[in-house]
Amino acid sequence: AYAASWDGVTDAAPSKNAIYDAINSSTYSPTFTSVANLDSTPTKGGDFSYMRIGSFVQVSGYATIDATAPATITQFGISLPVASNLVAASDLTGVCAANAVISESGGVFGDTANDRANVHFICNSVASHALFIQFQYQII
């Protein structure tokens, strides 16, 4: 019933410390990189939260963006809290949405060239506003 992946012990239940070590939550200060249709690099609205469960990581937070043109694909990159070697765009998936701009939402996917999250959406407002972001990925 128990695998060697739990501290190498196969005949006893995992210890509380082993379970705690496998489930970890914290915050981090991401680095943003402008990619398309932004007047300036997005700014974080505070530290992002993340939870790591084994080799999977769930991230959430928000950024303030200032787009150049409306009705245009807008993109920026977000550094990861735990490094991963993303091989395919689908190795990291998520969503984003503005709470104060009607119909402004999009996707988040893996940027395999830079091993970071790529936020991708159609911007509906050129006024500076918050974009809420959530994504998950596997540490590869």
N, C-alpha and C positions, 0 to 999 in steps of 0.2 A: 504494500500500500504506500510505502514511502520510497522516494527516489533519492539517488545519490546527490541530487542537486540541493538537498537540504543539509548543508554542512558535512556531506559525505556519510551521513548516518542513514542506514537503510532499515534498521529494526526498531526505531523509536520515532515518536511524533516529533515534528520540528519544535524547537524551543521558541519561547516568546521572543527572544532576541533575534532569531532567524527570521521570524515573520515580520518583526519590526524593521529589520534590515531590508527586507524585500519590498515593503510598502513605505514610501518616504514622500513627504510633501514639504514644499518650501516656496520661496519666492526668488525671482532673479530680475535683474535689470537688463532687458534685451537691447541689442543694438539694431537700429533700423537702417535700411539702405533703400534710397529712392530708386525706382526702376522706370516708371512711366507716369506721365501726366500729374506730376506734383510740383508745386511752386517751391516747396522746401521739404527736407527730410521730416517724416512724421515724428511727433514727440510722444513719449509714453505718458499715460495718465496715471502713473504710479507703477510700482513693480508688478510684474506678471506673476501669477500663481502657477505652480505646477505640482503634479503628483506623479511619482514614479512607482509603478508596481512591477517589480521584476525588470523585464526589458522593454516595458511599455511606458510612455510618458504622455500625460494629458496636460495641456497648457491653456490658460485663459487670461485675458486682460483687455485693455483698450488703448488705442492710440488716437491722438488728435491729428487730423490730416487737413491739408489745404491744397485742393486740386486746382489744376490749371484751367481745364475746360470741362463743361458738363457733358453728359451723354457720351463719355469717352472711357475706354478701358484704362483703369488706374491700377498700378502695381507697386508694391514695395516688399522688401525682404525683412525677415525677423530672425535674429540669431536664436539658436536652440539652447535650452538650459542644460541639457546633457548631450554631448556630441554624438552624432550618428553619421554613418556613411550611406547617405541616401542614394539608392541605385535607380529607382523609378519614381516618377512624380507621385504615384499612388502609395509610396512608402510613408507619406505624411499627408493626412487629409483633415479638412476642417471647414468651418464656415465663418463669415463675418457679416455684420449688419450695423447700420447706423440707427440709433434710437430716435433721432430727431429729423431724419430725412426720409420722406416717403419712398418706398420701393428701392432703397439702396442696400443691396446685399450681394454677397458673392461667395467665392470659394477660397480655400487655402490649400495649397498642395506643395509637395516637395520640390525644392530647387536643387536638382542633382549636381549642377555645376559648382554650387557654393555651399552645399549641405546646410541649408536653412529653409525656413518656411517662406513661401511666396504668397502674399495676399493679393487677390485678383478680383476686381469688381468694376461695375459700370458706375461711375460717379454721377450723382444727380444734383450736386450742389458745389459751387466753388467757394462757399463760405467755409471758414474753418469749423470743423465739427468732429465729434467723437465717432470712432468706428470700433465696435466690440468684436473681439476675435477669440475663437476657440479652435484648437486643433490637437491632434494626437498622432503619435508616431511610434515606431518600434526602433529601439537602439540596435543598429546593425554594425 
